[in-house]
Structure formats: C-alpha cells, structure tokens
C-alpha cells in the first residue's frame, strides 16, 4: 500500500514529524520532488534534526529511504547529512538513490544567487539552492542524470561542451561573471560519481517489486499545495509539483496504488518566501505567534529566516486538500494556540466587494481580503494529552469547526514537537 504525506498550504505544516511517526509502520520512505531548498524538522530520542535531502524515515533501521527520480539531488548535501546524523548516534540509515534522479550542479546554485540579486526587490525569495535553474535544465534536456555519470568519458565531455555553450552566454553576458570551464565541470561530475556509488540503484524496479509484495511505501512531499507550479500562487511557487499525484511520476509508482493521502495542515498559517498570503498578520501579533509556534519558534528549517505568520485560512486549506486529493488531515501545532483568549479564523475572502469561498488564481488573489470569524480560545497547555476526549472543550470545537469547513476527516492531531505528542482519532 502507498501513502503520501503532503502539505495543504505554503509548506512548513509539520510533515517531517508526521512522516517520522508513520515511518515506524513503513518499509520504504520516498522523497519524490524538490531538493534541499526546504527542510523537515524532526524531534526524537536522538535529538532535534532538520533534514533537507534525506527522507524522514532515516531514524528507523528497518526502513529503506529512497531519493526518487523526481528529486533535485545535491550529492554533497546528501553525504553530509548522512555523516551528520550518524555522528549524533543514529544507526547508519539504508539510503538508495534513483539512477534516474538528476544532479544539482554548482552552477545551478550560482545562477540562482545571480538571478535573485539581479531581480533585487522583485526577487522570488529563493533559498538559493539552485532549484529553479536545476528544473529549467531538466526540462530543457540539458541536466545530468545520475546514470550518465557511468557513461564513457567522451560522451560526458561532449555533453558538458553542449551545456556550457548555453550556460556561458548567461555567465558572461547577463551576469558578467567568469565563464565555466569544461574540465572543472567534468571533475565535479566524477566527484559526484564517487560519492553516489554506494547508493545508486534501480529504484523503479525496487518499488514496483515492493508494491507486488504488499509492502508499505510512504511518499514524502516537500512544501505544500500553494507552492505547486500549476495550482499554487504562481509565479511565487517552487519549481516541481508538490502534489501527491506527482508522487506517481517522481517516484515511478502506479498512480492507482496511492490509497491514502495524509494532508498536513497547521492550526494557524505560516510561510517562507514571497507570494500571496491572505490571512497574514504583522507586528506584535505576528511576533507573539512566531515565538510560540513550531518547536522553538517559526523560523525556516533551511534558511533560519523568520516565517511569515497568519491565522488558519480555511479557504486556502480546503483548496489545498482538494488539490492533494486528501483522504485524511493531520492537524499540527495545536499546542501553540493555548495563550489566546479568542482565535481568529479566515472563513472566506472578500474579492471586489463580494464574499467568495473559493481560492482564485493569483491576479484575483492579490485583491482578496480575509473575512475572519473568532472562536473562543482554551487558555491552557495541551501538550501531553493523549486522547481527543481529554482536550479542552474549546480546543475540540476549534478542531471540529476546521474539519467541517475543510470537508476531510481530521484523524491525526499533533499537540507538541516530540514523536510522542500525537493523538489519533
């Protein structure tokens, strides 16, 4: 059986923790898109970890962790992360890399930085991890696939010359930077070959065999629905599809085998990077929520940037769950809201003087204002509570209100950062 764990909103919903909890029952955890431009934070018996490239199943010895073909693979980061978690007492994880994954090259990271600097005030808020240039090259068919590292030298060098004939126009004429050298690129590719040798596998056959054998496979998504290039707040989106449906492509599994789509929703909203965010709040109100949110505050797991804060947006969340094909919701970080007398919730938008309850494309979204309803707070700490029935009445009312508006059962509730801070309904 295949389950996907994905985000409903702008990312940062707490997917890492939910994947970590679900991985206990899984045989495979697969990253199927994105790169090390976003992180998943996990707190367990070994400590607190921010994973960027590694799947969130690496803390379990029985799990095979797969870097799928849809991932933007940074070999240095992968090896560095494996070394780092082992140095902190985690047993050596079982990691395999698809031979069809493609490589984030140093020039992708350079181009990302150059372009953000060139755009200045109109920049995308990129993490400068090379993701947009990487996916641009993949679809322009000038990316390097892991399998190509094992080709003969003449073929590799011929491809490098072709790639550099395009890249050096940008380096020289648009960004006024020194040109790339073919020998440097070849040497870097050979370094990557050496690094990846222990991990490369035919993950397509591996996962198809696992499906036949009835194994449990978790697809782990990065970011959330509203950062999808088709269905998100375009153009302030990421460069690969963040939807569970893309898991069939980015992991190479049959789409009809994805039976369960756990869509993660945070009990309030947060976002990293630029783009439309209707329920956003500012000033002291935002600072207080940021301080109390997450585990040790709402700061990007990759960049350390303060996240933009907002109240729960039920319009965006309902849409995000529909885009994912959610079968259940994991509702996270409930514990952060215990300080509030009343909790504003965005229940609809006002667009050009009319009330709407659907999520429009960006040009209209820019003109939307939030319509808030206030729910009574519960004014106590809910960490440590193990059953839904034990939660304060107003906390249960908040959950039920959100569940009814979203139209998907809220089956998993997270009331603290630790693996054990979880309630199943």
Secondary structure in CASP SS format (residue, H / E / C, confidence):
PFRMAT SS
TARGET T0000
AUTHOR 0000-0000-0000
METHOD secondary structure of the structure
MODEL  1
X C 1.00
X E 1.00
X E 1.00
X E 1.00
X E 1.00
X E 1.00
X E 1.00
X C 1.00
X C 1.00
X C 1.00
X C 1.00
X C 1.00
X C 1.00
X C 1.00
X H 1.00
X H 1.00
X H 1.00
X H 1.00
X H 1.00
X H 1.00
X H 1.00
X H 1.00
X H 1.00
X C 1.00
X C 1.00
X C 1.00
X C 1.00
X E 1.00
X E 1.00
X E 1.00
X E 1.00
X C 1.00
X C 1.00
X E 1.00
X C 1.00
X C 1.00
X C 1.00
X C 1.00
X C 1.00
X E 1.00
X E 1.00
X E 1.00
X E 1.00
X E 1.00
X C 1.00
X C 1.00
X E 1.00
X E 1.00
X E 1.00
X E 1.00
X E 1.00
X C 1.00
X C 1.00
X C 1.00
X C 1.00
X C 1.00
X C 1.00
X C 1.00
X C 1.00
X C 1.00
X C 1.00
X C 1.00
X C 1.00
X E 1.00
X E 1.00
X E 1.00
X E 1.00
X C 1.00
X C 1.00
X C 1.00
X E 1.00
X E 1.00
X E 1.00
X C 1.00
X H 1.00
X H 1.00
X H 1.00
X H 1.00
X H 1.00
X H 1.00
X H 1.00
X H 1.00
X H 1.00
X H 1.00
X H 1.00
X H 1.00
X H 1.00
X C 1.00
X C 1.00
X C 1.00
X C 1.00
X C 1.00
X C 1.00
X E 1.00
X E 1.00
X E 1.00
X E 1.00
X E 1.00
X C 1.00
X C 1.00
X C 1.00
X E 1.00
X E 1.00
X C 1.00
X C 1.00
X H 1.00
X H 1.00
X H 1.00
X H 1.00
X H 1.00
X H 1.00
X H 1.00
X H 1.00
X H 1.00
X H 1.00
X H 1.00
X H 1.00
X H 1.00
X H 1.00
X H 1.00
X H 1.00
X H 1.00
X C 1.00
X C 1.00
X C 1.00
X C 1.00
X C 1.00
X C 1.00
X C 1.00
X C 1.00
X H 1.00
X H 1.00
X H 1.00
X H 1.00
X H 1.00
X H 1.00
X H 1.00
X H 1.00
X H 1.00
X C 1.00
X C 1.00
X C 1.00
X C 1.00
X C 1.00
X E 1.00
X H 1.00
X H 1.00
X H 1.00
X H 1.00
X H 1.00
X C 1.00
X C 1.00
X H 1.00
X H 1.00
X H 1.00
X H 1.00
X H 1.00
X H 1.00
X H 1.00
X H 1.00
X H 1.00
X H 1.00
X H 1.00
X H 1.00
X H 1.00
X H 1.00
X H 1.00
X H 1.00
X H 1.00
X H 1.00
X H 1.00
X H 1.00
X H 1.00
X H 1.00
X C 1.00
X C 1.00
X C 1.00
X C 1.00
X C 1.00
X C 1.00
X C 1.00
X H 1.00
X H 1.00
X H 1.00
X H 1.00
X H 1.00
X H 1.00
X H 1.00
X H 1.00
X H 1.00
X H 1.00
X H 1.00
X H 1.00
X H 1.00
X H 1.00
X H 1.00
X C 1.00
X C 1.00
X C 1.00
X E 1.00
X E 1.00
X C 1.00
X H 1.00
X H 1.00
X H 1.00
X H 1.00
X H 1.00
X H 1.00
X H 1.00
X H 1.00
X H 1.00
X H 1.00
X C 1.00
X C 1.00
X C 1.00
X C 1.00
X E 1.00
X E 1.00
X E 1.00
X E 1.00
X E 1.00
X E 1.00
X E 1.00
X E 1.00
X H 1.00
X H 1.00
X H 1.00
X C 1.00
X C 1.00
X C 1.00
X C 1.00
X C 1.00
X C 1.00
X C 1.00
X C 1.00
X C 1.00
X C 1.00
X C 1.00
X C 1.00
X C 1.00
X C 1.00
X C 1.00
X C 1.00
X H 1.00
X H 1.00
X H 1.00
X H 1.00
X H 1.00
X H 1.00
X H 1.00
X C 1.00
X C 1.00
X C 1.00
X C 1.00
X H 1.00
X H 1.00
X H 1.00
X E 1.00
X E 1.00
X E 1.00
X E 1.00
X E 1.00
X E 1.00
X E 1.00
X E 1.00
X E 1.00
X C 1.00
X C 1.00
X E 1.00
X E 1.00
X E 1.00
X C 1.00
X C 1.00
X C 1.00
X C 1.00
X C 1.00
X C 1.00
X C 1.00
X C 1.00
X E 1.00
X E 1.00
X C 1.00
X H 1.00
X H 1.00
X H 1.00
X H 1.00
X H 1.00
X H 1.00
X H 1.00
X H 1.00
X H 1.00
X H 1.00
X C 1.00
X C 1.00
X C 1.00
X C 1.00
X C 1.00
X C 1.00
X E 1.00
X C 1.00
X C 1.00
X C 1.00
X C 1.00
X C 1.00
X C 1.00
X E 1.00
X C 1.00
X E 1.00
X E 1.00
X E 1.00
X C 1.00
X C 1.00
X E 1.00
X H 1.00
X H 1.00
X H 1.00
X H 1.00
X H 1.00
X H 1.00
X H 1.00
X H 1.00
X H 1.00
X H 1.00
X H 1.00
X C 1.00
X C 1.00
X C 1.00
X E 1.00
X E 1.00
X E 1.00
X E 1.00
X E 1.00
X C 1.00
X H 1.00
X H 1.00
X H 1.00
X H 1.00
X C 1.00
X C 1.00
X C 1.00
X C 1.00
X E 1.00
X E 1.00
X E 1.00
X E 1.00
X E 1.00
X E 1.00
X E 1.00
X E 1.00
X E 1.00
X E 1.00
X C 1.00
X C 1.00
X E 1.00
X E 1.00
X E 1.00
X C 1.00
X C 1.00
X C 1.00
X C 1.00
X C 1.00
X H 1.00
X H 1.00
X H 1.00
X H 1.00
X C 1.00
X C 1.00
X E 1.00
X E 1.00
X E 1.00
X E 1.00
X E 1.00
X E 1.00
X E 1.00
X E 1.00
X E 1.00
X C 1.00
X C 1.00
X C 1.00
X C 1.00
X C 1.00
X C 1.00
X C 1.00
X C 1.00
X C 1.00
X C 1.00
X C 1.00
X H 1.00
X H 1.00
X H 1.00
X C 1.00
X C 1.00
X H 1.00
X H 1.00
X H 1.00
X H 1.00
X H 1.00
X H 1.00
X H 1.00
X H 1.00
X H 1.00
X H 1.00
X H 1.00
X H 1.00
X H 1.00
X H 1.00
X C 1.00
X C 1.00
X C 1.00
X E 1.00
X E 1.00
X E 1.00
X E 1.00
X E 1.00
X C 1.00
X C 1.00
X C 1.00
X E 1.00
X C 1.00
X C 1.00
X C 1.00
X E 1.00
X E 1.00
X E 1.00
X C 1.00
END
